[in-house]
């Protein structure tokens, strides 16, 4: 019977970690630039500034400024070019944070792969004739 219990425990899906609170999230991210992967591929980078301000890029040099706020178990982001909140559940793991997109029925999941205390690269506005 013990063997059956062990087999069932090993086959059970991994238990989700508790969602980070707004205070936990703020303590973890403020002053950092965090790089995220999705399914092992580079996805984006976000710089977390004081006062719940953020700067986001899809690693193409184009940056979007915004802010974040806590909404129940979610951390929601609103960017200057898009007033629709983008809400995520963040979990703190031993190897960094995991972000689960609450607005996505397919549950986009991003993983922290590195962090820095240096600002991210943002290109200036496009110039031309």
LUMMARGU-994353 format. One record per residue (C-alpha): residue number from 1; x, y, z. Coordinates in steps of 0.1 Angstrom, whole numbers. Layout:
<pts>
PT  pos      X      Y      Z
PT  NUM      X      Y      Z
...
</pts>
This chain:
<pts>
PT  pos      X      Y      Z
PT    1      0      0      0
PT    2     29     24      7
PT    3     42     18    -28
PT    4      9     27    -43
PT    5      8     59    -23
PT    6     43     68    -34
PT    7     35     62    -70
PT    8      3     83    -68
PT    9     23    111    -51
PT   10     49    111    -79
PT   11     23    111   -106
PT   12      3    140    -91
PT   13      8    174   -107
PT   14     31    198    -89
PT   15     14    220    -63
PT   16     14    257    -72
PT   17     32    279    -48
PT   18     13    307    -31
PT   19      9    339    -50
PT   20     32    367    -40
PT   21     15    396    -23
PT   22     20    431    -36
PT   23     44    438     -7
PT   24     64    407    -14
PT   25     65    415    -51
PT   26     76    451    -45
PT   27    104    439    -21
PT   28    116    414    -47
PT   29    116    434    -79
PT   30    122    471    -70
PT   31    155    483    -84
PT   32    160    452   -106
PT   33    158    445   -143
PT   34    145    410   -148
PT   35    147    389   -179
PT   36    120    363   -187
PT   37    118    331   -208
PT   38     88    313   -221
PT   39     92    275   -228
PT   40    130    279   -228
PT   41    131    308   -252
PT   42    139    345   -244
PT   43    106    364   -241
PT   44    111    399   -225
PT   45    126    421   -199
PT   46    111    444   -173
PT   47    128    471   -153
PT   48    111    477   -119
PT   49    114    513   -108
PT   50    105    530    -75
PT   51     69    540    -70
PT   52     55    508    -88
PT   53     67    521   -122
PT   54     79    497   -148
PT   55     95    496   -182
PT   56     88    466   -205
PT   57    104    453   -237
PT   58    101    422   -259
PT   59    139    424   -262
PT   60    137    444   -294
PT   61    148    477   -279
PT   62    113    492   -280
PT   63    102    500   -244
PT   64     68    506   -229
PT   65     65    525   -196
PT   66     38    517   -172
PT   67     29    509   -136
PT   68     18    480   -115
PT   69     -7    474    -87
PT   70    -20    446    -66
PT   71    -55    432    -73
PT   72    -63    403    -51
PT   73    -39    374    -59
PT   74    -27    392    -90
PT   75     -2    418    -99
PT   76    -16    439   -127
PT   77      3    461   -151
PT   78    -11    491   -171
PT   79     12    505   -198
PT   80     10    541   -213
PT   81      0    527   -247
PT   82    -26    503   -234
PT   83    -50    511   -206
PT   84    -62    474   -203
PT   85    -47    458   -172
PT   86    -24    429   -178
PT   87    -27    407   -147
PT   88     -4    380   -136
PT   89      0    357   -106
PT   90     37    357    -94
PT   91     52    329    -75
PT   92     86    331    -58
PT   93    106    299    -65
PT   94    142    290    -54
PT   95    155    299    -89
PT   96    135    331    -94
PT   97    100    342   -100
PT   98     74    325   -122
PT   99     46    346   -138
PT  100     13    331   -149
PT  101     -8    354   -171
PT  102    -43    356   -157
PT  103    -58    372   -188
PT  104    -48    343   -211
PT  105    -70    312   -213
PT  106    -39    292   -224
PT  107    -21    304   -193
PT  108     11    319   -206
PT  109     39    312   -181
PT  110     71    331   -179
PT  111    102    322   -158
PT  112    129    346   -145
PT  113    162    336   -161
PT  114    184    364   -149
PT  115    183    398   -132
PT  116    205    429   -131
PT  117    207    462   -112
PT  118    215    480   -145
PT  119    188    497   -167
PT  120    176    479   -197
PT  121    184    490   -233
PT  122    157    512   -248
PT  123    162    527   -283
PT  124    151    563   -289
PT  125    121    572   -310
PT  126    123    563   -347
PT  127    137    592   -367
PT  128    133    597   -404
PT  129    121    619   -431
</pts>
